[in-house]
Amino acid sequence: MKAVYAGSFDMFTNGHMSVLDQAVDLFDKVYVVIADNSSKKRRFDTDFMKMKINEAIAAKGYADKVEVLSSDKLVVRVAEELGCSYLIRGLRNATDYAYEENMALINTALDEKIRTIYLRAIDASISSSMVYELYTHGEDISAYLPYSL
């Protein structure tokens, strides 16, 4: 079975990695898709973030099961192209669930064969936006990232 784990990943945090850790246990192949969202301005270049995610994947020994891509297409369409049956979404809290459930409903309307599954991010209450804010103020963020900046 194959799955897509998509997000802006602008920073890819330990919370994201904890979701990927779980996904690797569940699926034969996981595509981490850096989604270029036209309504969001990226803080880190997509190619740079792809390199950093690949570093983290290599350090975990996931290189044979995980591939990092980027796309500006709808995630459900990327999943179709890759032959994936599942979309993985990470959750931290009830606010995340409400947002993700709306997205899952839209994706199901676009392709009812592709299912969305939620995986709880372990020990990941700090968002990538919060980590970035700490970073811009010169704080040490190494405890929040699975790679070094």
Buried (B, 14 or more C-beta within 10 A) or exposed (E): EBBBBBBBBBBBBBBBBBBBBBBBEEBEBBBBBBBBEEEEEBBBEBEEBBEBBBBBBEEBEBEEBBBBBBBEEBBBBBBBEBEBBBBBBBBBEEEBBEEBEEBBEEBBEBBEEBBBBBBBBBEBEBBBEBBBEBBEEEEEBEEBBBBEE
